[in-house]
């Protein structure tokens, strides 16, 4: 099971382009870049190639980040903006050779209109991405970290995936978020393993390295994940404050 540096949460003391070199210097070979759109894709790809890094995940554009948007997927009335965001995401994914795109739901009421918008938007995105061999991901996010986010529990996410009706649309299982929403990491991973397309991790509650003090025993968690699917990639969506020694200690690979 391999790990990927998340360049939105790691090495944030330097600009995005400089984070590639920092990630490579501590051993990473894979990177997630959730918010790449401030820099041309060709420049990101050049920096990744220079540092022998491979992109494994980006987010689709989330709308106006400055105005508080955190996704467009479940926002009724913004379907045209959503479609434009998918076109942009595809352009970046093709240049970056990135095989997964996380489509964020955004802040919206938990009602039928929002759910219908999300389902239809995911179906639209999937028709575009599946032709290119790109997986679509959705992620439940806990209400402590992001109050008001539409997709905020795993049962809701699975229900939406079932209604989208495509094996190309998968669950982004972020252990940090799922622990705070539900607990029961073991049972949920085993129950929904066939729906999971990507893993992310961080210690709870402070979102640092998995071997930092916190609620979760990541020695157990990683053994669990590897026993189910060694091919899952583990995105390190944490605020780095220590070393990457934990990767080999827990039996993972760069």
N, C-alpha and C positions, 0 to 999 in steps of 0.2 A: 504494500500500500504506500503510495507516494504522497508527498506533501507539496503544497503550492503556497508561496508567499502572497498575501493579499496587500496590494500596493495602495489601497485606500486607508488601511489602518496601520500598516507597518512603515517605518522609516519616514514618518511625516515631518521630521525636522528638515528635510530637504525637498526640493521640487520633484514632481512626478518622474520626470526623465532620469533624475539622479538616483531614484529608488531602485531602478533595474540593477545598477552596479552594486548597490548596497546589498540587495537580495542575493546576487551571485556570489559576493564575497563571503557570505555566511553559509553558502552551500546550496542554495535553492537552484533548481533547474526549471521549475514551473512557476508561473505567476497568474494570479487573478488581478484584473484591472477593472473594478466595477464602474469607474467613472473616467473613461479615457478621452472624452470628447473635447476637452480643452486643448488638445494637441493633435495635429494631423496624424492619421493612422500610419502613414509612411514613416514618420519620425519615431513613433513607438516601435514599429517593427524593426527599424534600423537599430535602435537601442537594444531591443531584445536579442537580435541576432549577434550584435557585438558582444553581448554577455552570455551567449549560449543559453538563452531562456526561451521557453515556449509558453504562449498564452493558452490557458485552459478555460477561462471564464471572463466574460464581460457582462455588464448590465445593458439593457436597452436604455436610451435616454429617458430621464425621469420627468421631463417637463422643465419648469423653471425652478432650479434648485434654490436660487436666491429668494424666490417668492414663496418658498416652503413646499414645493412639490416634491414628492418622493415616489413618483411613478404615475402612470396614466391609465393603467390597465383597467381599473375598476371605477373610473370616473365617467359617469354618464354625460353625454354631450360633447366629449372631446375625442371622438373616434377618428376624426380627420388628423388631428395632431398626433394621435397614437400611431396611425398608419405612416405618417412621415417619420416618426421615431423608429419604426421598424425598418424603413428604408435605410436610414442612417446606420442603424445597428448592423444591418447586413453588409453595408459597405465596409465598416470597420472589421467585422468578423472575417470577411474574405481576405482583406489585406493582412490582418493579424494571424490568419489561419487558426482561428479560435472556434472550437467545436461546441461551445455551450453559451447560451444567452439567457440571463435571468431577466424576466419581465416583472417589474415591480407593480404592485396593485395600486399603491397610493393611498391618500387619506380620503375616505368616503364612508358614508353611512352603511352599516351592515344590513342592507335591505335587498329586495329582489331586483331593483333597478341596477344597483351596483354589481350584484352577482351576474345578472344577465349581460351587462356591459363587459365584465371581465371574461366571461365564457366566450362571447363573440369575438372579443379582441384577441384572446389566446388562439382561437381557431384561425383567425386571420393571420396572426404571426406564424402559426405553425405551417400554414400552406406555403408561406414564403421560405421559412428556415428549413423545413424538412427536405425540400428539393435540393438544398445545398449540403445536406448531411449535418445540420446543426441542431442540437437538442435545445428544447425550450424548458426553462426551469421556473418554478414558482416557490416562494419561501414564506412560511408563516413567521411573523416577527412579533416578539412579545410586547405587551402594552406598557411595560415599564420603560423600555428603551425608546419606543416610538408610539406614544399614545394616539389613538385615532386611526392607526393603520388598518386598512380593510381586512387584509388576510392575517388573522391573529391566532389561529389554532389549527392543529393538524387535521382534525375531522373536517373542518371547512375546506381545507386545501384538497383533501382526498375527494370530497364530494364534487368539487369543481373539476378536478382531473377526470373523474368518471364521466362528467357531463361533456367535457371536451372530446373524449373518446379517441385518444391517440396515444399510442405507446411512445411517441416521440416527445410528449410533454411530461415532464417528471418533477418530482419533489426535490427541492434543495433542503436537505435535512441539516439544519444548523443546530448543533448540540447545545450551544450557548442559549439560543432562543427556546428550544424545545424543553430544556430543563426548567426554565422559568415559567413557561406556559403550563406544562403538564407534569414534569418529572417523568418517571417511568421510561427512561431511555431504553432499557433492555427490551421491554415489551413492545414499544412503538417501532423500534428498528426491526425487530423480528416480524411484526405484523405487516409492516409496509415496505419491506426490503425490495419487493418487486416494483415499487413506485419510485424508489430513490434513485436520482441520477447524479447526485453530488453531495459531498459532506463538507460542512464547515465546523470549526471548533474554536473555543476560547474557554478559559476558566470562568466560572461563575462565583461572585458577581462582578469582579473588577475587570474582566475581559483582557487578562494578560495570558502569558504562556500557559499551556496545560499543566506544567509542573509547578506552577505558582500556587500559593495557598488559596483554598476555595472549597466549594461544595462537591466537586466532582473528582473521582478517582480515575484519572485518565489512563492509568495502567490497565485497569479493568475495561474502560470504554474502548480503547484501541484493540485489545484482544477480542472484544465482542465484535467490533466492526470487521476486523480481519477474518474472523471465523465465518462471517456471513458473505462478504464479498471483498476479496483482496484487490479487486480492480477499481474500487471507488477511490477517487482522488480526494484528499483532505485539504481543504482550503484553510489557511491560518489567518482567520479574520480576527486577529487580536492586536492589542496595543503592545508592541514589543518593548520589553524592559529588561530582558535577560539575554541568555545565549540560546543557540539552537541545539544544545547538547541533548535535549529531550528527544529529538527525532530518532536517533539511533538507540538511545536508552529504552525507548518504548517499542523498538523493533520496526520502525517505519523507515522509508527511504526517501532521499531527495530525488 
